[in-house]
Amino acid sequence: MSPLGGLYIEVREEKWPQAKQYDIGPFWSFCRGIIVYGIANGIPDFLDIREKTKELHDEGFTDFIPFLSIIGNGDEIFCFDKNNNIVLLDYYTTGDATPIEGTFSDCLMNQIAELEERKNKKIREEDKIN
């Protein structure tokens, strides 16, 4: 699906199995995908930018429009602020919005590269606790 219609990228199960209840490991080892929110007829709610925006606004974060989140990180979400700047909003813990340099495309490509890096670390079993 195009970003206008939403985008869901997750590492294949055979490369990076989903964590099971009570699994332990470093934080990054639970972040196995990204979601880019979009608008389209029939789009699932979890990809719908309108639904995610309503959720944030209902929680009091009315100055933000969410556009990207990391699967496995329920605390932070990439948003546009009221001045159309990109920020990383910690909407669960602190409510802080950290400015992010670059464009939407830069942010998306950086997150894809970071996902690739996490996948490679997972394949090398760098998440195993000795």
KANORVEN-V640892 format. One record per residue. N is the residue number from 1. RES is the residue in one letter. D_LAST is the distance of its C-alpha to the last C-alpha in Angstrom with 2 decimals. Layout:
n: <N | N>
res: <RES | RES>
d_last: <D_LAST | D_LAST>
This chain:
n: <1 | 2 | 3 | 4 | 5 | 6 | 7 | 8 | 9 | 10 | 11 | 12 | 13 | 14 | 15 | 16 | 17 | 18 | 19 | 20 | 21 | 22 | 23 | 24 | 25 | 26 | 27 | 28 | 29 | 30 | 31 | 32 | 33 | 34 | 35 | 36 | 37 | 38 | 39 | 40 | 41 | 42 | 43 | 44 | 45 | 46 | 47 | 48 | 49 | 50 | 51 | 52 | 53 | 54 | 55 | 56 | 57 | 58 | 59 | 60 | 61 | 62 | 63 | 64 | 65 | 66 | 67 | 68 | 69 | 70 | 71 | 72 | 73 | 74 | 75 | 76 | 77 | 78 | 79 | 80 | 81 | 82 | 83 | 84 | 85 | 86 | 87 | 88 | 89 | 90 | 91 | 92 | 93 | 94 | 95 | 96 | 97 | 98 | 99 | 100 | 101 | 102 | 103 | 104 | 105 | 106 | 107 | 108 | 109 | 110 | 111 | 112 | 113 | 114 | 115 | 116 | 117 | 118 | 119 | 120 | 121 | 122 | 123 | 124 | 125 | 126 | 127 | 128 | 129 | 130>
res: <M | S | P | L | G | G | L | Y | I | E | V | R | E | E | K | W | P | Q | A | K | Q | Y | D | I | G | P | F | W | S | F | C | R | G | I | I | V | Y | G | I | A | N | G | I | P | D | F | L | D | I | R | E | K | T | K | E | L | H | D | E | G | F | T | D | F | I | P | F | L | S | I | I | G | N | G | D | E | I | F | C | F | D | K | N | N | N | I | V | L | L | D | Y | Y | T | T | G | D | A | T | P | I | E | G | T | F | S | D | C | L | M | N | Q | I | A | E | L | E | E | R | K | N | K | K | I | R | E | E | D | K | I | N>
d_last: <40.09 | 41.26 | 40.04 | 43.43 | 42.57 | 38.90 | 35.87 | 32.67 | 29.96 | 26.80 | 24.44 | 25.33 | 23.55 | 22.83 | 21.03 | 19.20 | 19.52 | 20.34 | 17.91 | 18.89 | 19.68 | 16.86 | 14.18 | 11.79 | 10.57 | 12.16 | 15.94 | 16.84 | 15.05 | 17.84 | 20.64 | 21.71 | 25.41 | 28.46 | 31.79 | 35.03 | 37.70 | 41.17 | 44.59 | 46.15 | 48.22 | 46.09 | 42.77 | 40.12 | 39.80 | 36.13 | 37.29 | 40.57 | 40.90 | 43.73 | 41.62 | 38.72 | 41.32 | 43.03 | 39.77 | 39.13 | 42.79 | 42.85 | 40.01 | 42.20 | 40.85 | 44.23 | 44.03 | 41.31 | 41.27 | 37.80 | 37.22 | 33.51 | 30.30 | 26.68 | 25.62 | 22.85 | 24.13 | 26.86 | 27.54 | 28.96 | 31.62 | 33.54 | 37.24 | 40.60 | 42.16 | 45.89 | 46.57 | 44.82 | 41.99 | 38.42 | 36.10 | 32.63 | 33.46 | 31.04 | 33.22 | 30.99 | 29.84 | 32.23 | 34.89 | 34.59 | 35.51 | 34.11 | 36.38 | 35.05 | 36.96 | 38.42 | 39.91 | 38.79 | 38.24 | 36.15 | 33.95 | 33.58 | 32.82 | 30.21 | 28.45 | 28.65 | 27.19 | 24.29 | 23.69 | 23.78 | 21.23 | 18.81 | 19.56 | 18.82 | 15.41 | 14.73 | 16.21 | 14.06 | 10.98 | 10.13 | 9.44 | 6.31 | 3.80 | 0.00>
